[in-house]
Amino acid sequence: MASKSLSKRPSPDFSKLALESIAVRAGTKRSQEYQEHSEALYLTSSFCFDSAEEAEKGFANAETGFIYSRFTNPTVSMFQDRLAALEGGEACIATASGMAAIMTTAMAHLKAGDHVVCSRSVFGATIQLFTSILGRFGITTSYVDLSDSKAWQTAVQPNTRMFYLETPSNPLTEIADIKAISKIAKKANALFVVDNCFCTPALQRPLELGADVVIHSATKYLDGQGRVLGGAIVGKKSFVTDKVFPFVRTAGPTLSAFNAWVFLKGLETLDLRMKQQSSNALALAQWLEKQTGVERVYHPGLKSHPQHALAKRQQKAGGAILSFTLKGGKKAAFKLIDQTRLCSITANLGDTRTTITHPASTTHCRVSPEARKAAGITDGLVRIAVGLENVEDLINDLRGGFKK
Ligand SMILES: *Cc1c(COP(=O)(O)O)cnc(C)c1O
């Protein structure tokens, strides 16, 4: 948000640079005092003025100056500017977590009596937020099939104000046609919000495909190393600067400067990590398809994926998440997970370390067995969020689970 560059040397024109260059360079501002090469970590709650007049001016232009770190901090604004450039958005506001970003977007845009159309296959806490929390404030939500564009049209009501989805979905990697759904959202006059957590701008740029707002849980791939929590909202200035910023300034779901600094370091390797982790995931998915104990493998990069063509159009690679069903059900899934030594047994994802989980008994354990079955989360399903280990080592770690 801060537009004042502290260094006198002109910056390159980032609009002409490729994503790899933007990821390591955009948003950096050096202090005139020290000209530090790497981004400084500004751990300060407030900022000083030279005079009472300067303070008066600062408060009159709170969006551009530095006053108080609930709403502006130089380290946080470097992260915001870099992520906005990566997503091709006009502005970005960072938040304390991914859920804070979703809550902030809803609070900045919706009011009592409004209606949301949301994909059924979104992060569990997102469904809780829309139904249990926003529901108490008179906002209603209809859930539809992510990949059925017609269902989005059918769900529209006169009071529909927002469309919300994640693509690819977790854990079955279903794909939403962002371009097709954006046309329906536009006609309905609804704000089209895409959670780009699984692909990141390295693999998918929803704003170019017609989304109005991109949401991030920066906790996942933007950090990429499993250290800190954070979130972000990217979009047009008319939404992010005019509606989101005043909400964050007043309500305070602010990202800490320390976490922003960690994300700046994470973004520098984002492109390399996403390419390598996607390629590891595809190699592992192809190997899994050949194992006799495996019924079906889900990864957008596989030719057998029902939306492989759409994924290829919309994404630069298939992403690092894959899942598969074992013929032997829960018993076989537990056996496979328990015999691994390299993979971490945890429900988290977006790390350089590969994680393995049994969705039916962990991430989806609060969903009723009938609803789980309808959603395809069967007892034999295993999800792997593939990291940066050598793929042969990962294959060898899983191999024992398929031995008779
Ligand atoms: C983890 C996650 C969130 C929530 O993010 P937090 O940083 O944990 O609050 C939202 N959306 C998706 C897709 C996620 O994976």
PDBQT file of the ligand as one rigid body, heavy atoms in Angstrom, charges set to zero:
ROOT
HETATM    1  C1  LIG A 501      -5.798 -23.888   5.220  1.00  0.00    +0.000 C 
HETATM    2  C2  LIG A 501      -6.783 -23.333   4.283  1.00  0.00    +0.000 A 
HETATM    3  C3  LIG A 501      -7.556 -22.215   4.620  1.00  0.00    +0.000 A 
HETATM    4  C4  LIG A 501      -7.469 -21.555   5.978  1.00  0.00    +0.000 C 
HETATM    5  O1  LIG A 501      -6.236 -20.976   6.170  1.00  0.00    +0.000 OA
HETATM    6  P1  LIG A 501      -5.583 -20.710   7.637  1.00  0.00    +0.000 P 
HETATM    7  O2  LIG A 501      -4.359 -19.959   7.308  1.00  0.00    +0.000 OA
HETATM    8  O3  LIG A 501      -5.370 -22.040   8.274  1.00  0.00    +0.000 OA
HETATM    9  O4  LIG A 501      -6.583 -19.891   8.392  1.00  0.00    +0.000 OA
HETATM   10  C5  LIG A 501      -8.413 -21.713   3.672  1.00  0.00    +0.000 A 
HETATM   11  N1  LIG A 501      -8.526 -22.284   2.442  1.00  0.00    +0.000 NA
HETATM   12  C6  LIG A 501      -7.811 -23.374   2.098  1.00  0.00    +0.000 A 
HETATM   13  C7  LIG A 501      -7.969 -23.940   0.745  1.00  0.00    +0.000 C 
HETATM   14  C8  LIG A 501      -6.919 -23.944   3.006  1.00  0.00    +0.000 A 
HETATM   15  O5  LIG A 501      -6.227 -25.032   2.660  1.00  0.00    +0.000 OA
ENDROOT
TORSDOF 0
